[in-house]
Amino acid sequence: MNRKTLPVIFSLIMLIFIPSTLTYAQPEAPSYAKWGQLAVKTAKEKYPKANIVDYLHIGREDKAKSSIEKFKLWLVEGGKEFGLFINIEFNPKNDRVIRIIVKKSAV
């Protein structure tokens, strides 16, 4: 082995072994993720035969003593598609659900 090939071999070794030792940060779940899971669960309980085909987090509304996470889900049941608005009101200090409001829409 001569002096010119040593840096090349070292570089190849580094390319092979270094990427396998790096750790990649997992993306953090959004703050509304658990409320979205509850919205999906609520939709499945209310419409057990429907398939959920899409999901949208509309946003969050903060009130004096509560917060509301708002979602829209699109469902298909019996060949018909419809929308479902689900608002989850909760106490932001302890995450206890105050109420869940479900409204069906045409789409």
N, C-alpha and C positions, 0 to 999 in steps of 0.2 A: 504494500500500500504506500503510495507516495503522498506528499504533502498537499497536492492539488485535489486528490480525491477525498481526503479526510473531511473537509468542510461540506462537500456534497453528501456524503454518507451521514454526517451529523444532522444536516438539514432534513434529509429523508426520515431519519429516526424521529426527529422532533415533529414532523408532520403526521407521522403515524401515531405517536403516543400522546401528545399533548391534547388534541381534541377529545380523546376518550376520557381524560381526567377533568375536563371542564364541567362545571355544573351550570345548568341553565335555570334561571328563575321562572317559576310557574306564574302565569298571569293571575293576578288577584281577582277573585269573584266580585262582581259588582255588588254594591250595598243592597240592592233590591233582589238579589238572587233567591234568598229564602222566601221572600214574599211571592216571587214568581212561581216557585215550587208549590206554594199554598194555592195560588190562583189556578194552576194546572190541576191540582188535586180537587179543588172545588168544582171545576168544570167537569172533571171525570165523574165525580159523585152525582152531579146534577144531570149530566147527559152520559150515562155509562155506555151507551151503544154508539156514541159519536167518536169520530177520529179528530184529534186536534191536528190541524195542518199548518198553522202558523201562530206566532206569538209576538206581541209588541209591548214593551214597557213604555207607557205614555208619559209617565213622570210621577213626581212626588209633590204633594201639597202639604205644607207644614201649617198647623193651626196652633192655637195657644197651648192646648194640653194634649194634642194628638197629631198624628201624621197619617196621610193617606197615600198609599202606593196604588197607582192606576195602571191597569193592563187591558189590552184587547186581545182576545184569542179568536181564531177562525176555526170553526168546526164543520165537519161534514157528517150528516146522518141521513140515511135513506136516500142518498143521491142529492140531497139539498145542502147547500153551504149557508152558514149563518155566522154572525159575529156575536161575541159575548164580551161585554164590558164587565170587568171585575175590579171593584174598589175595595181595598183592604185598609180599614182604619185601625190604628194601633197606638198604644202608648209608647213613645220613643224612649222613655226612661227604663222600661222593663220589657219591651217588645210583646206585651200582652195584647192580643187581638180584642178590639172593642166590637167591631162588626164587619161583616163582609156583605157587600151589596153586589148583586148579579143582575145585569140587564141584557136581554137578548136584542139583537139588532138584525136587520136584513142582511147586511154584509159589512 
